[in-house]
Amino acid sequence: MLLRGLRWGLAGALVAWTLTRLLGLEAGWPLVPLLALTPWIAALALIAALIGALLRHRLFTLVCGACALVLAVLIAPRVIPNRAPDDAEGVRLRVLAINVASNPGTAQSVRALIRRYRPDVVSVLELPLDVVHAYEVAGIPELLPHQVLEPRPGFAGTGLYSRIPLRVAPRPVNTLFAISAASLAPERAAPLEVFAVHTRAPTSPGETRQWKTDLRALPPTGEGGMRILAGDFNATLDHHEFRRLVDRGYHDTGEQAGIGLRMTWSEDSWLLPLVHIDHVLADRRIRVISARTVPIGGSDHRGVFTELLLPDADRGGG
C-alpha cells in the first residue's frame, strides 16, 4: 500500500508539473525557481515510465510516459539547431555574456576568453568598481577599448566592453540592478542596441515579484531598430515570463544553435550545473552562426559566446 501511494504520488506530481509548464501557470514563488528544473523532471518522468514498464504497472507507465513525451516536445527545440547557412550574407558580430560573480580574480580568465574568442562586444554582469580596476590592470581595455559601464557595489553593476565604438543608450527603468545600454553601428551593418542584463534571482516571494518586474522592464526589439539582450536573466525557457520576453521580437541564440540544454549555473558547486539562466537574446532578423558555453575562472557561472549574422545596412534594421 505504501509503495502504491508513493507511486501515484509521483505520477500526480509529474502531471501537475507538466500542466504547470505547458500552460505557463507558475504564478510566483516557489514555482518559478522550481520550473527551471524542468529538463531534469522530464528525465525523471522517462525513468519512472521505464521502471513502471519493467514492473508492469501499465497505467502508471502511461501517465509518466505521457508527461515525459509532453515535456520532451517542449524542450526539444533547444537541441535542434536552426543556424544560418554557411553561405548566408550579412555582417558577423561576436557577443560574449559573462557573470563574473563580483570577483576581481576573474580578470585573467576573462582576458584569456577575449583573446581566444575575439568577441566584438562583451556583456559583464556583477561588476563592482574593484573588478573594473582589476580588468584595467589586466589590460582588458586595450583589447576592448570602448566601454559603457555601470559599476555598483555587490552584484548590482553591469558593463559593456567593445571593439566597436559605443554610444550610451537609454536604460530600462524600474530594474533592481543597473543595466548598461549602448548603441553601435558595425561597419556595413544596420545599427543596433546592446543591453547588459541582470535580473533579480527569484529566491523568495518578494524577489520573485522583482524578477518579474525586471523582465517586464526590458525593451522589445523591432521598434526603432534591432536590439540584443545579453546577460544573466535568472530565467530559463521553461519560465512563462521569460518566454513572454522572447516573444517580443527576439530569439534565444542558445536555442537557435542547439545548445539550450548546456547548463550555465552553478559551476562551482559539487553538483553538475543545473540550469541554463545565462542567455543572449537577439532580434529575429539576426541569424545565429554558432553558440557555446565557456568557463570563467573564479565565477559560479559559465559564459555564453555566440557568433551572429547581422543584416547588411542596405537591407535595413528598422
N, C-alpha and C positions, 0 to 999 in steps of 0.2 A: 504493500500500500504506500509506504514511504517513497519507494523508487518511482511508483506511478505518479505520485504527486509532484516529485521533482521533475519528472519527465514532462508533464503537462505544464508545470510552472515555467520551464524553459521554453516550451513551444509558445505559450501565451506571451512571454516576454519578447520572443522573436517576432511574433505577429504585431505586437504593439510597436516595436522599434521600426519594423518595416513600414507600417502605416504612417507613423510619425515622419519618417524620411520621405516617403512617397508623396504625402500630402503637405509637407512643409509645416508641420504642426508644432515645432519646437518653440513654444512661446517665450520661454525665459529660462532662468537657472533652476535646476541643474541640467535640463535637457539640452541647452545649447552646447556646453562643453562636452557632454556625453556623445552628441551626434557626430563629433569629429572622429569617433572611433568606428564609424560605420563600415569601413573596409574590413576591419577585424571581426565585426559582428557577422558580416557576410561569410567570412571564412568559418566562423563558429557554426553558423546555420548549415553550411555544407557538411562540416564534420558531424554535426548532430544527425543530419539526414543519412549519412553513410552508416553511422553506428545503428540508427534505427532500422535501416535496411538489413544489416547483418543480424540484428536481433528479431527481425520480422515484426516490428511494430509498424504496421502499414500506414495507419492514419497519422501517427507521429512523423513518419518519414515523409509523407505527402505534405504535411504542414511545413516542416522545416525545409524541405526541398523547394517548396513554393517561395518561401521567404528568401532562400539563397538565390533563387533564379531572379526574383524581382530586384534584389539588391545588386546582383551581378549586372543586370541590364542597366541600372542607374549608374554604376561605377565604370562600366566598360569603355565609355568614350575617353576616359583618362589614359587608357593604354593603347588606343588606336590612333596612330599618328595621322595628322592632317596637315603635313608640312607643304611648304611651297615647292614646286618642281624645280629641278636643277637649272632649267633654262628660263625661269621666271625673271622678268625685268623689274628693276627698281634699284633703290639705294639701300645698302646694308647699314644697319645700326646695331651695335652690340651693347647690351644692357646687363649690368650685374646688380643684384639686390642682396644686401648683406646686413644682418643684425649682428652687431659686434659686442653686444652684452655690456656696454659701457666700460669695456676693458682696454686700457692703453696697450696691453700686451698683445693685442691683435695686429699691431702695426706692421710687423714684418710679414705675417701671413697674408695680410691684405695687399701689401706691396708685391708679394710673390704672385698672388692671384692676378693683379693688374698686369704684371709683366708677362704672365703666361697667356692670359686670355685676351689682353689688349682691349678691354671694354671702352666704348666711347663715352658711356655715362655709367656712374656708379651711384646707387642709392644706398645711403648708410643710415641705419637705424640704431637707436640707443646711443646717441652721440653727445656726450658732455664735452666741456672745454678741454679737459686733460687728454681726452682721446684726440681731439683736433690738434693739440700741441704735439702729441706723440706721432701723429701722422705727418706733421710738418718736419719733425726731426728725421723721420724715416724717408723723407723725400717724395712722399706721395703727390704733393702739389707740383713737383717737377714733371711727373708723369701725366697728371691731370690738372692743368693749370687754371681751369675755370671752375669756380665754386659758388654755390648758393647754400649757405649754412645757417641752420637754426639750432645751435647747441643749447642744451638745457641740462640742469643737474639730473642725476639718476638716469632714468630710462626715457625721458621725455624729449630728447633732442633728435634731430634728423639732419641730413645734409645731402647735397648733390655735388659730385666731383665729375668733371667732364673734360674731354679733349676738345670739344666744340664750344665756342663761346655761348654763355648763358645770359639770359636777362631775367630778372626777378619777375615772377608772375603772381597774381593774386592767390592767396592761400585760402583753403576752406575755413569756415568759421565753425565754432561750437565743437571742435575736436579737443579731446583731453591733451594729447601730445601735439607738439609742433609738427607741422607738415611743410617741408620745403617744396617750393614750386618754382619752376623755371620754364621759359620758352627757349627754343633753339631752332636753328634753321640749317640742317645738314646740307652740304653742297649738293645741288641738283635735286634735292628732295623738297616736298611740301613741308612747311614749318609745322611744329607741334609743341605741345607742352608735356613736361615730365613732372611727376609728383613723387616725393619720397614719403611713403605712407607707413604709419604705425598706429594701429588701433588698440584700444584697451583690451586686455585679456578678460574673457567672461568668467571670472573665478568666484563671483558672488552675485546675489540678485542686483545690487546697485551697479556693480561693474558690468554686468550683462546689459543693463539699460544703457550705460555709457558706450559700450561696444556697439550696440545698435545705432545710437546717435552718431558715433564716429563713422560707421559705414554709410549711413544715410547722408552724411555731410559731404561725402566725396562726390566730385562733379561727374556728370555724364560726359560722354565724348560725342563728337559729331556736331556739336554746337559751337561754331566759330573756329573749327579746326580739330585736328586729331590730338588725342591725349594718350599717355602711358602712365599707369599707376604701378609703382614698384616698391615692394617692401614686405613688412610683416603685418598681415591682416588679422592674425589670431583667428582665422576662419578657414574652413575648407569648403570644397564644392558640395559637401553634404549639408551645409547651412543654407537655409532658405534666404536669409538676409544677404549672404554673400552672392548667391545666385541672382538675387534681385539687382545687385550692383553690376554683375557681369552683363545682365540683360539690358543695361543702359548704354549699350553700344560697344561693349568690349568682348574679347575672348581671352581665356586664360592660356598663356603661352605654354605652360607645362602640359596642359591637356592637349593642346594642338600638336605638341611634339611627342606625345605618348609617354610622358614621364610623371603623370599626375599622381601616381602611387609611390613615388620615391619620397619618403618622409623627410621632413626638414627639422623636426624638433621632437624630443630633446636629444641633442647629440652627445651631451656629457654625462648622461645617466648610465646606470648599469643595464638598463633596458635598451633594446633597439629603439631608434627614433619611431614615434608612434603616429605622428600626424603631419600632414603637409599644409602648413599655415603660411609659408612664405611664397609669394607669387609675383609675377609680372603680368599685369593686365594691359592689353594693347587694343587700340581701336581696330575694329573688324576689317578696316581697309588695309591694315598692316598684316603681312603674311609672316609666318614663323618658319625660319630655316632650320633651327635646331635649338635645343634647350638641355640643360643638365643641372644637377645639384652639385655644389662644391663645398668641401670642408673649409672651415675658418678656424685656424688655431687660436684657442682662447675664448671661443664662443660656444654657447649651447645650441646654436642654430647652424644649419647648412645654408649656404647662399644659393641663389638661383641665377644662373647665367643663361641668357638667351640671345640668339642672333636673329634679327628681324629684317624684313624687306619692306622698306617704305615706298609709297607711290612716288613716281617721278613728279617733279614740280609742275610740269606741263599738264599732268593729269589732275592736279588739284587735290587738296586735302580737306576742303571745306564742304 
